Amino acid sequence: MTAFSFTTTRSLICEPGASARLPALAAELGMQRPCLVTDGGIVNSGLLGPVRESFEAAGMPLSVFSDVVADPPESVVEQALAAAGDCDGVIGFGGGSAMDTAKLVALLRTGEQTLQQVYGVGNARGQRLPLIQVPTTAGTGSEVTPIAIVTTGETTKQGVVAPQLLPDLAILDAHLTLGLPPAVTAATGIDAMVHAIEAYTSKVRKNPYSDMLAREALRLLSANLETAVHDGQQVQARSDMLLGAMLAGQAFANAPVAAVHALAYPLGGIYHIPHGLSNSLVLPHVMRFNLPAAREAYAELAPIILPAGTPLANDPAEQLIDYLAALAEKVNLPVRLRDMDIPESAIARLAADAMLQQRLLVNNPREVSEADAVAIYQAAW
């Protein structure tokens, strides 16, 4: 028996329309003056309107910080913290950036530490405010991970990893994802698949529980991604995508991600490519690099991810990689770095920046050198 520990969000509601009960659910956690953290896209989409109305109807004051941006910089986290005022609870409402910012507001609002003091693994002290997370994309799994990522410089990021960042409640409401554009649906969906694949092959903390979650996540995500992209009003497909992304989040929160993410981060940091798309661009090339160490694991995932009835080839691992590369095209995502106007001359810098992500690279099933990173980026270019 493999010795392991497993942690996740305390409570979960998976129900279309459940976000309408946010005031009552917030009150159950002791919130009387919650602060909701979100982004301008959510406001412009109209998703925030019903939430505001439900709090007004309940007679519960709600402050809103809606200036979160993708890959939030330290300044945005500090602005959100200042805007929280005297709130007694935090609600993250949006994609991974909004939820990550909400985690940090809930943690830092107690005033025990500054943002700079909590960077790293296990450096947070004390308690946080009550925290609810409501994802509006099926991708990051941030609602069940003890991780928040902050942009700390022009091209650099740091993570806060602490058990306090796990929320009290996650609400998976598929109705909130019905208006998600196809491109965002595709990129976030593949992001979630990457989480599950990397958790399943994680060298450091792979365990039977995370494996079970990763397999079920991949079953749900692979079966519903194309439907969600091409017919986004299907509530069942949207629900299955949200659930799959959450399960993948639980898996990688306990068996952490690796080289795909390490090589994706510089694409976001330098070229501001959305995180899910960054992962998609390098996924098949990292997987091919990993084959000598992960062939058996990839072969185990092949019958779960490949469409039902697909005959397995002599090498199911190679077959899986080819399928995932083709899947990105099927959901109309760019598949080459050059498609994103990244010059070939940038590869050396990308590789050097990727090597800074040692907290991720140590989890990879095969050791990655800087020369290896160059070769992977070259294959992706």
N, C-alpha and C positions, 0 to 999 in steps of 0.2 A: 504494500500500500504506500502510495506517495504521500508524504507529509505536506500539507499545505494549509493556508488560511484563506478565508473568503469573506469579503465585505461588500455591501451594496446599500442602496438607498433603503430607508426604513419602510416606507409604504409606497404603493404604486396603484394608480387607477388607470385602467385601459378601457376607455369607453367613449364613443363618439358623442360629443355634446357635453362632456363632463366639465369643461372649463366654465360652463354657466354657473356651476356651484362654487366657484372660487371664493366668494365672500364667506360662505359658511365653512368651507374647508380651512380658510385662513383663520377664522375665529376659533376653530377647534384646536389650532396650534397656538392660541393665545395672542394672535395679532389683533390689534385695534387700530393701528395706524401703519398699514403696510406701504412699502415702496415697491413699485413695479419697475423693473429694468428691462428696456427693450431698445429697438432701433427705429430709425425713421421709416424704413421700408414697411415695418409692421403698422406704423401709424398711417402711412399713405395707402396701405392695402385695405384699410377699414377693419382689420381684425381687432384693433384695440377698442373700437367704439362700444361693442356689446359688453366688453369687460368693464369699462368705465361705468356704463349704465347699470350693470349688475351691482357694483359697489355703491353707486348712488342710491339705488332702490333699497339696499340693505342698510343705508345710513352709516356706512363705514367710509371714513376719509381715505383716499388713495392718492399718494403722490406718484408721479411718473417721471422717470428719467429715460428719454428716448433718443439720446445722442450716441449710443454705442455704434461703433463702426467695425467692419471686418478686421480681424487681427488687432484687437484693441490695444492702443499704446497706453503707457502708464498714465499719461495725462487724462485719458478718458476714464480710467478706473478712479483716479483722484476726483474728477468732476462728479462721477456717479456717487462717490462716497460723500462728497459735500452736499449733493442734492438730496441725499437720503434724510438729512436733517435729524429729527427726533423719532424716526420710524422705529417700530418695534418688531418688524419682520420684513422679509424680502421675497419678492416673486420674480423669478427670471422668466421672461416671456419672449421667445424667439429662437434663433439658431444658436450655435455653439458660442459665438462671441457674446451674445446677450446673457446666456446662462453662465458663462465663465465670469463675466463681470459681476453678475448677481452673487455668485459664490463669494467673490472677494469683498463685495460690499457687506454681505452678511458676516463675514469673518472679521473684517477690519473695523466695522462700525462700533465694536465693543471698546476700541481705543487701546487695546493692550499692545499692539504692534503696528509698525508701518509696513507698507507694501514691500519695501526693500528687505525687511527683516524676515519675511515669510517665503522668499524664493528658495527653491530647492525641495528636498524630500524630507518631510517630517519636522519642519522648522516652525510650524504654527503652534501657538500656545493658547490655552484657555478655550472658551466656548464661543460659538457664533450666535447670531440672531436666528429665530425660526426661518426656515427657507423652503420655498416651494419652487419647483422647476416645471415649466410648461413648454416643451419643444414644439416649434412650428415647422421644423424640417425633420426628415427621417434620415439622419446622417451621423451626427457627432456622438450621440449617446451621452452627452455631457450631463444629462439628468441623473445618471447613475455612476458617474466617475468622480473620484476625489482629486481631480486635476483641473487647474485653470492655467491657460497660456496667455502671456502678456508680451507685447512687442516692446522691447526695451531700448532699441536704437533704430537707426535707419533700416537695418536689415537683420537685426538680431532679436531673438525671443528667449524668454525664460519661463519656466513652469513653476507653479506652486502645487505641490503634491502633499496632501494632508487629509486625514480621515474627517476632519471638521467640514470639508467641502462637500461631503455627501449630504444631499438635502434630506429633509424630513419626509417630503412627499414629491413624487413625480406624477404628472397627469399627462397621459397620452390620449389626446383628443384628435381623431383623424379629421374632423371637420375643419380644424385650423390649417390643414395642409392641402385642402382641395384646390386652392388658388395658386399653389406653388408652380412657377413656370417650369416647362419641361427640362430646360437646361439645368436648373437648380435641382430638380428632382433627380436627374441622372447623376449629377456630380455628387450630391449628398448620398445617394443610394450606393454608388460604388465606394464612396468613403466608408460607409458602414460595412460593406463587404470586406474591404481592406482590414478594418478593425478585427473582424472575425478570423480572417485568414492569418493575420499576423499573431493573433492570440493563440491560434491552433498550432503555430510553429514556434512560439516564443521559447527561447532556450533557457530562460532563467526561472520562470514560475508557471510554466504550462502544467495544468493539473486536470484531473478527471472532470471536475465541475465546470471549469472554463471551457474544456473541450466540448462538453455537452451543450453548453450555451452557444458556442461558436457554430456547431453543426446546425442547431435549430435556427439560429440567425441566418445562416447561409441558405437554408432551405426556404425560409420565408422571403428573403431578399431576392434571391435568384428567380423565384417563381413569380414575383410580382413587380420587379423593376420595370420591365418593358411596358406592362399594362399601366403602371402609374405614370410613366413618361408620356405615353401616347394617348391615354384616356384617363386623365387625372381626376375626373369626377367620381370614379369608382371608390366608394367609401371602404369596401372590404379590402381592396388592394392597398389603399392608403393606410388602413389600420394595420395590415400585415407588415407594411414597410416600417411603420413607427415601432411596432413590436420587435421586428427584426433588428432595427437599429439599436433599440434599448438592450436587447439580449447581447448584441455585439459589444455594446458599451460595458455591460456587466462582465463580459469575457475579458476584454482588454484592460479593464480596471484592475483585474487580478492576475492576468498573464499578459504583460505589457507589449505594446507594439515595438517595431524594430526599424529595419533599414528602409522600407517603403516610406515611412514617415520622416526618417532622418534625411532622405534625399528629396522629399517633397517640401520640407520647411524652407530651404533656400529659394525655391521657386516662388513661394509666397512672400518671403521676406524681401527679395530683390526685385521681383517682377510683379508682385501683388496679384498673383494667380490665386483664385479661391482654393481653399485647402483641399476640398474634395477632388477638384480637377487636378490639382498638383499630384495627389496620390494616384489618380487614374493614369496620368501621363507616365509615371515610372513603374507602376505595378507589374506589368508583364516582364519588364526587363530585370527588375530585382528578383522576381520569382525564377527567371531563367538562371540568374547568377546563383540563387540558393539551391538549385536542383541537386547538386551533389550531397547536400546535407538534409534536404527536405523532400526528396522524391517520394518517400513512403507516405508522408503526411499529405502531400498534395494528391497522391493517388487515392487516399482515403476520402478526400473532399470531392474528387471528381464526380462520383455518382450522385452526390448531393446537389452540386451546382449545375451540372449539365442538364439540359432539358430531359424530361421523363422519356424513356424509351430510346435514348441515345446509346448506341452500342459503344462499349468501352474499347479503346484502341490498345495495342500492345503496351504502349506507354501512357497510362491515364494521366500522369503528371504533366507531360508535354501537351496532351490533349486539352487539359484544363487551362493551361497557360494560353494556348492558341484561342480557346473559347473566350476567355476573359478579354484578350486583346480585341477580338471581333465584337464582343459585347459593347465596348466603348463606342465603336462605330455605329452599332445598331441603335444606340440611344443618342446618336448625333453629337458626341463629344469629340473635340480635337484629340488626335492620338500622337502627334509628334511635337517635340519642343519647338521646332521651326514654325509650326502652325501658330504658336503663341508669340512669334516675333522674337524668339530668343536666339541670338547669334551663336554660331558654333564656337566662337572665340570666348564665350562666357563659361564654357564647360569647366575650365580649370578653377575658376573662382567658385562655381557651384560646388565642385567636389571639395574644395578646401573648407567651405562653409558647412557642408554636410558632416565633415569629420568633427565638427564642434559638438555634434549631437551624440556624444558618447553615452548618455543615459538611455538612449534608444538603441544605439548600435550594439551595446553589450547584450541585448536581447535577441539579436539576429541569429538564426541557426548556423550561419556561416560568417566567419570573421570578414569584415570589410576594410580594406586598406584604401588610402586615397587614390591609388592607381586603379583599384577596383571601381571606386565611385566614378572616376573619369570614364572608364569603359562602359559603365551602366548608363551614364548620361549620354555618351556617344551613341549607344544603341538606341536611346530614346529620341535622339535628335533627328 
